[in-house]
Amino acid sequence: MAGRISAEWYLTSVGPELTIRVQDSLNFLSMVAPLPGERLLDDGPPTSPPLGRVERVSEERIEFVRLTEVPVRSVVELLNEPRNARRMPLSTKFTAESAVAWVEAKDAQWSTHGYGPWAVLVNGRFAGWGGFQREENGADFALVLAPEHWGHGSAITRAALDRGFDELGLDAVLIALPYTRSPDRAVRRFGFVPDGDVIYDGATFRQYRLTQDSWRRARETNETGAAEAAS
């Protein structure tokens, strides 16, 4: 699944095939637009080749690696982080075993669809996971960060979108967010525009779309503004 910002926060009866739901949407908004008063497997060989690194972004070194390259204990800590879970009402407690299944399901998307989620490193430290997942109506962007890295959400999002459009060849990226918050301002900064409503599991969500051309225009505008501010 990939048409909405979402994470598999619980196991279903289909076993290791984890079902993606929308709990993550609130988490994403917290990373790129913090609420008032908030700050913005055992180790083993990777099952597939590393996907390379991302150059320095802003003042931090942001890298994207395969989730299989991250120790399971770190994944378990992230998935069970209570400050993330409070925005994800359907979250459940992960064990090492269920986290391994989660990682395997995530990483398998690279073989199936040619794109998928990464582990995100900030200055060499595991900061969270994010990337693109397949949905019926397109590629969905997801991002879940440990609270101490929430302030890096915008930089990580920009780096991921660069990879998605420039290297993975995506034509468009979709997100879907609940009506419980007003995300327009946050997503507009990246060039996303409203794209109607979608219904998942009986609930209605706002869908937003970002095309490759719109992202490049937004990026150029941001770079020009930054250059003018520095001059």
C-alpha positions in Angstrom: 0.0 0.0 0.0 1.3 3.5 -0.6 -1.4 6.2 -1.3 -1.2 7.8 2.1 1.3 8.6 4.8 1.0 5.5 7.0 2.9 2.9 8.9 2.2 -0.7 9.7 1.6 -0.4 13.4 -0.2 -3.7 14.0 -0.1 -7.2 12.7 -3.2 -8.8 11.1 -4.4 -12.3 10.8 -2.5 -12.7 7.5 0.7 -13.3 9.5 3.9 -11.5 8.6 2.1 -9.4 5.9 1.7 -6.2 7.8 -1.3 -4.0 7.1 -0.6 -0.3 6.5 -2.9 2.1 8.2 -3.0 5.8 8.7 -1.8 6.3 12.3 1.4 7.7 10.9 -0.1 10.7 9.3 -0.2 12.7 12.6 3.3 11.6 13.3 4.5 13.0 9.9 2.9 16.4 10.7 4.6 16.5 14.0 8.0 16.2 12.3 7.4 18.9 9.6 5.1 21.2 11.5 5.4 20.7 15.3 2.6 21.4 17.6 2.8 24.6 19.7 5.4 24.1 22.5 7.0 21.1 20.8 10.5 20.9 19.3 10.8 20.8 15.7 17.1 -7.6 14.1 20.2 -8.3 15.6 23.0 -7.1 13.3 23.3 -9.2 10.3 24.3 -9.0 6.6 21.9 -7.0 4.5 19.7 -9.1 2.2 20.2 -6.8 -0.7 22.8 -4.2 -1.9 23.0 -0.8 -0.1 21.2 1.9 -1.9 23.8 4.6 -1.4 23.9 7.7 0.6 22.5 11.2 0.5 24.8 14.2 0.5 24.9 16.7 3.3 21.6 18.5 3.9 21.6 21.7 5.8 23.9 21.3 8.8 23.2 17.6 9.3 24.5 14.6 7.5 21.4 12.6 6.4 21.8 9.1 5.0 19.3 6.6 3.7 20.2 2.9 4.1 18.2 -0.3 3.9 16.2 -1.2 7.0 18.0 -4.5 7.1 21.2 -2.6 8.0 19.8 -1.4 11.3 19.9 -3.5 14.5 16.5 -4.9 15.4 16.7 -3.5 18.9 16.9 0.0 17.4 13.8 -0.7 15.3 11.9 -2.0 18.3 12.7 1.1 20.3 11.4 3.4 17.5 8.2 1.4 16.9 7.4 1.3 20.7 8.3 5.0 21.3 5.4 6.3 23.4 5.6 9.9 22.2 5.0 8.6 18.7 2.3 6.1 19.8 0.2 8.8 21.4 -0.5 10.2 17.9 -1.2 6.7 16.6 -4.3 5.2 18.3 -4.0 1.8 16.6 -0.4 1.3 17.6 0.6 -1.9 19.3 3.6 -3.2 21.2 6.3 -4.7 19.0 8.6 -7.5 20.0 11.9 -8.4 18.4 10.1 -11.1 16.4 7.3 -8.9 15.1 9.9 -6.1 14.3 11.9 -8.6 12.2 8.7 -9.4 10.3 8.0 -5.7 9.9 11.5 -5.0 8.5 11.3 -7.9 6.1 7.9 -6.8 4.8 9.2 -3.2 4.4 12.4 -4.2 2.7 10.6 -6.6 0.3 8.9 -3.7 -1.4 12.2 -2.8 -3.1 12.2 -6.1 -5.0 8.5 -5.9 -5.7 8.1 -2.3 -6.7 11.5 -0.9 -7.3 11.2 1.5 -4.4 10.4 1.3 -0.7 11.2 2.6 2.8 14.6 3.3 4.1 16.2 3.6 7.5 17.2 7.2 8.1 20.5 8.1 9.7 21.3 11.6 11.0 25.1 12.1 11.6 25.5 8.3 11.6 22.8 7.6 14.1 19.5 5.8 13.4 16.8 8.5 13.4 13.8 6.7 12.0 12.4 5.3 8.8 10.8 6.8 5.8 10.3 6.5 2.1 7.8 5.5 -0.6 5.3 2.7 -0.5 3.1 1.3 -3.2 -0.6 2.1 -3.1 -3.3 1.5 -5.7 -3.3 5.1 -6.7 0.4 5.8 -6.6 3.5 6.1 -4.4 2.9 7.1 -0.8 5.4 9.0 1.3 5.9 7.9 4.9 8.1 9.3 7.6 8.5 8.2 11.3 11.3 9.7 13.4 12.4 9.3 17.0 11.3 12.4 19.0 14.9 13.7 19.3 15.0 13.9 15.5 11.6 15.6 14.9 13.4 18.8 14.2 15.1 17.2 11.2 11.8 16.2 9.6 11.8 19.0 6.9 15.3 18.3 5.8 14.8 14.6 5.7 11.6 15.1 3.7 13.4 17.3 1.2 16.2 14.7 0.8 13.7 11.9 0.4 11.7 13.7 -2.3 14.9 14.5 -4.1 15.7 10.8 -4.2 12.2 9.8 -5.1 12.0 12.1 -8.1 15.6 12.4 -9.2 16.8 8.9 -8.7 13.9 6.6 -8.4 12.0 8.2 -11.3 8.7 8.7 -9.5 6.3 10.9 -11.5 4.2 11.9 -8.5 3.9 11.3 -4.7 0.7 11.1 -2.7 -0.1 11.6 0.9 -3.5 11.3 2.7 -4.1 13.0 6.0 -7.0 12.9 8.4 -9.4 15.7 9.0 -8.4 16.0 12.6 -5.7 18.5 11.8 -5.2 21.2 9.1 -2.0 20.2 7.2 -2.4 22.6 4.2 0.4 24.9 5.4 2.8 22.2 6.2 2.4 20.2 3.0 2.2 23.3 0.7 5.8 24.2 1.6 6.9 21.1 -0.3 4.6 21.7 -3.3 1.8 19.3 -2.4 -1.7 20.4 -3.6 -5.1 19.1 -2.6 -6.2 16.1 -4.7 -9.7 15.3 -3.4 -10.7 12.8 -0.7 -9.9 9.1 -0.3 -11.6 6.6 1.9 -9.7 3.9 3.7 -11.3 1.4 6.1 -14.5 3.5 6.1 -12.7 6.8 7.1 -12.3 9.8 4.8 -8.9 11.5 4.4 -7.7 14.5 2.5 -5.4 13.4 -0.3 -2.5 15.6 -1.5 -0.4 15.2 -4.7 3.1 16.4 -5.5 4.3 16.0 -9.1 7.9 15.9 -10.2 7.6 19.3 -12.0 5.9 20.9 -8.9 8.7 19.6 -6.6 11.4 21.0 -8.8 9.7 24.4 -9.0 9.2 24.4 -5.2 12.9 23.4 -4.7 14.1 26.2 -7.0 11.9 28.7 -5.2 13.2 27.6 -1.8 16.8 27.7 -3.0 16.4 31.2 -4.5 14.8 32.4 -1.3 17.6 31.0 0.8 20.3 32.5 -1.4 18.6 35.9 -1.2 18.3 35.7 2.5 22.0 34.9 2.8 23.1 37.8 0.6 
